[in-house]
Amino acid sequence: MDNKIKLVIYMPALNEEERIGDTLRSLPKKLNGVDEIEVLVVDDGSTDNTKKIARECGAKVFSHGTNKGVGAAFHSGVEQSLHMGADIMLSIDADGQFDVNNIPSLLEPILKNRADFTTGNRFHKEGDRPEFMSRVKYWGNKQIARLVSTMAGHKIRDVACGFRAYNREVLLNLNLSGTFTYTQETILNLTYKEFRLTEVPISVKYFADRKSRVASSIFKYALNTFLIIIRSYRDYQPLRFFGLSGIAIFLMGLGLDIWLVIHYIQVGTFSPFKVFGFLGGLLNLIGVLTIILALIADMLGRIRTNQEQMLYLQKKDHFRSTRLNENEK
């Protein structure tokens, strides 16, 4: 293998015929530290001329045929980028909302081995809400960022930005399950695996007449995002997830038990609060069973870690062979 760095610029697209051409033509043809650049457009079931325009602009197009969601498009982007021999994959939206002049800033920490993946930070100035971003969406992004930061143990100001870059090791280690979106799950997945993340300040512009396809319904987006975050935390921190819940339930039951004993000492009878004794005992039982579940889940988590390591080695070998075949052509 040579030491040349290949960058694949990945762009998800759904009915973007109006803007994708301008976005593709604006992408850099040369970058310092990068020897080869290819552009990959993952068409997520467009019914307009998105695919045709992308091909005319020189991009490789991978099409789903039907709309599967942003998360599914990202899965395809990662797999196809590895097939193309990417050393770094950079993701950018097709609608031109991100400034392509920020691409070198996103790549620099990876090229200089200071980070394994980088993500754009749209909120690098405190209280700086991008123009045409609603107050509700801005507030929601802040709350989700706080939640993900707490779970990841890493301060992150923007966890939903799709303008990112990933090195090859990160791409090989990514194993995601969500199809609705991927941004928060990716951060949790990779930080739990101890990959280095760097946030990079970026410029972004929103269009007054354009609605987000992912967050078109704030309630649906919030619910699906919350479920993805909780599932990630459950899968990668099972001892904490179930253990803390079990301890909390057990302590609630213990509190009722102690209160009932104090009542008995004071009046000489459990009446009329016997039901609290049964409730306390039930909570104690549920708490103990949940703690046992935490131990079992932790054991299964260790098995999962081993399986992911084996999957990583298989993917590494598979895509190394693909890369060698590409270089021989």
Secondary structure as UniProt FT lines:
FT   STRAND          6..13
FT   TURN            17..19
FT   HELIX           20..26
FT   TURN            32..33
FT   STRAND          36..43
FT   HELIX           50..56
FT   TURN            57..58
FT   STRAND          60..63
FT   HELIX           70..83
FT   TURN            84..85
FT   STRAND          88..91
FT   TURN            94..95
FT   HELIX           100..102
FT   HELIX           103..111
FT   TURN            112..113
FT   STRAND          117..121
FT   TURN            122..123
FT   TURN            126..127
FT   TURN            131..132
FT   HELIX           135..152
FT   STRAND          164..167
FT   HELIX           168..173
FT   HELIX           183..192
FT   TURN            193..194
FT   STRAND          197..201
FT   TURN            208..209
FT   HELIX           218..236
FT   HELIX           238..267
FT   TURN            271..272
FT   HELIX           274..328
//
